[in-house]
Amino acid sequence: MIYEIDTNIYRIVVPLAGSPLGTLNAYYFRGGDEDFLMDTGFNTKGCEDSLRKSLRSLGYRPERLNIINTHLHADHTGLNHWFVGEKRRIYISEVDHLGLLAHYKGGGFKRGERDRREGADQSLFDAMINFGPEKSRRKLEFDEEKFVGLQDGEKLDVGPCTLQMLLVPGHTPGNSMFYIPEKKVMFTGDHVLFDITPNITFWPGVSNALQEYLDSLEYSKKFDVELALPGHRQPGDYRARIDRILLHHQHRLDEIINIVGNEPGLTAYQIAKKMRWKIHLDENGNFPPAQMWFAAGECMSHLDKLVADGRMLRIDGEPYVTYRLP
C-alpha cells in the first residue's frame, strides 16, 4: 500500500511476514537529481519484492536512490544494500553507524552473557537468538564507504523538503527522528509508535537505557508537530501519545516493584514471565522465543532504572543475578 503524504513524499507499507510488528512504514522522497528512502525492511525476499514493487509504481530509478535509517534495527536497515544506488549514500546517526559497523565486524550487540546470568538457560537463549524473520540466509553486506554518519540537529536536503535529524536515544543508542519544521511533520521512527509501545531493552555500554528513553521523550515534547509519521502501523496524536508512553513505563516500574515485593529473589527472566504482556503464548502456555527476547530485554532495562534509582537491589549471586527490594 502507498499513501501520498505531501507533494513527492509517500508512505510505503512493507509487510514483515512472521513478525508481530506486522508492517514497516518506509518513506519515499522524490527529488530533482536524486531520491531518498527512509528505512527498508528485513533482509528477506518478501520484503524486497514488496518494497521494489511499490517503488516501481512510483517511477523510481534505482541509480538515484539514497537511504536514510532512523536506527540500526534489522527491520529498518536489512535491505540497505539491495536498494542504495551505486553512487549514492546511506544516512544514519553517527552513533548507530558505529553500532552497525561493530555488528558487521562481529563485535556488536551481544546479549548472551547477561541473559544467562539473568536466568535464561542455554537452550532458551539459543532458541531466542536463532528465531525470527530477520535471520535471513541471504548474504548481508556492509560497505562502510556508503555510510554517512549524521550528528544531532544536522540537516539533510532530500528534494521536496529538508529533514532535520534529532538524536533521541533509548530504543537504540543512536535512535533518531527526522523533522520538517515548516510543515510541522515528524518522522518518528520507532521512538514514538501509536498502536504499540516501542521496545526498550538494555544495551551493553549503556547503564540506563530506559532513563535515556524517558529523557528523550521529554525532549521530544518541545517540538511543534501536527503530523507524526511512525516506523510501524498508523499515525496518531504526537503529544498525547508521548504522555501515554511515559505513563506506561511508570506503570511497568510499579508492576516490577510489586512482583519483587511479593517474591524476592527472582531472576529477570522469572520477573518478565510474571509481567503483563499482550503476547500470544504457544500451545504449552510458553512465550514464543522471539517474544521472550523482547520481554526479557524490556524487563532488564526497567530493572536497571530501578537499581539506579535506589528502588531495587541487584544481588550478584551464583549461578544467577536476582532482585529484591531495599
Sequence and secondary structure as in RCSB ss.txt:
>XXXX:A:sequence
MIYEIDTNIYRIVVPLAGSPLGTLNAYYFRGGDEDFLMDTGFNTKGCEDSLRKSLRSLGYRPERLNIINTHLHAD
HTGLNHWFVGEKRRIYISEVDHLGLLAHYKGGGFKRGERDRREGADQSLFDAMINFGPEKSRRKLEFDEEKFVGL
QDGEKLDVGPCTLQMLLVPGHTPGNSMFYIPEKKVMFTGDHVLFDITPNITFWPGVSNALQEYLDSLEYSKKFDV
ELALPGHRQPGDYRARIDRILLHHQHRLDEIINIVGNEPGLTAYQIAKKMRWKIHLDENGNFPPAQMWFAAGECM
SHLDKLVADGRMLRIDGEPYVTYRLP
>XXXX:A:secstr
 EEEEETTEEEEEEE TT TT EEEEEEE  SS EEEE    SSHHHHHHHHHHHHHTT  GGGEEEE SS  HH
HHTTHHHHS TT  EEEEHHHHHHHHHHHTT S   HHHHHHTT  HHHHHHHHT STT  SS     GGGEEEE
 TT EEE SSSEEEEEE  SSSTT EEEEEGGGTEEEEETTS SSS      BTTBS HHHHHHHHHHHHTTS  
SEEEESSS  B HHHHHHHHHHHHHHHHHHHHHHHHHSTTB HHHHHHHS       TTS   HHHHHHHHHHHH
HHHHHHHHTTS EEEE SS EEEE  
